[in-house]
Amino acid sequence: MTDRLAGHGAKGKSSLRECPKTLDAFCLDHIARFKRPKRYEIVEALPKNNYGNVLKTVLREGLQIGK
């Protein structure tokens, strides 16, 4: 996701069953305001490898496709 002014942006993906307002409130309490995701996307499950690590490259590819 790209921002017209900054040239980049943030999009949070979550497999939790929380509403975006709850996720945003959590982010406000735990990270700086400028680091918060602009959008939240609830997904069924995050892509993981055999060791249980989240595949960030797959998440980034999804962001490039969904611009």
N, C-alpha and C positions, 0 to 999 in steps of 0.2 A: 504494500500500500504506500503510495507516495502522497506527500503533502505539497500543495502548490507553493507555499512559502518556504518551508524548511527543506523540501526536496526528499524527505523521507518521513516515515511515520511508524506508528506501532499499532499492532492489532493483537489482542489477547485471545488465545484459544483455550477453552476449558472443557474438561470432560465431566466436571461436577454439575450437579443439577441445581445450580444457583441462578438467580436472575441477575442480569447485568448490573442492576442498581446495587445489589449486595456485593458483587465483585468490585465495583467501583469504590464503594465505601471501604472495603478491605484494602484496596490499593492506596487510597487516600491516607489511611492510618499507617501503612508500612513503607511506602516509597514516596519519593518526591513527586510533586504535582506534575512537573514537566516530563517525568519518566512514565507516567500512566499511559496505558493503551487508550487510543482514541475510540476504538471499537472493540467489542467483545463478540466472540463467536462460540457458541456451545456446540460441541461435537460429541458423537457417540463414544469415541475412544481416540486417544492420541496414538500416533504411529510409533511403535517401539521395535527394537531389535531383539535378538534372542536373549540378551543379557538384561533386558528390561529398561534400557536407556531410551529416552525419547529421541526420535529421528528428526532433528531440527532441520536437516536439509530437505526432507519431505515437506515440512511445514512451510519453509521458505518458498519451495516450488509452488505450493498452493497459493501463496500470496502473489507470486508473479503472474500466475494464470488468472487470478481473480481481481486484477487491478481494476 
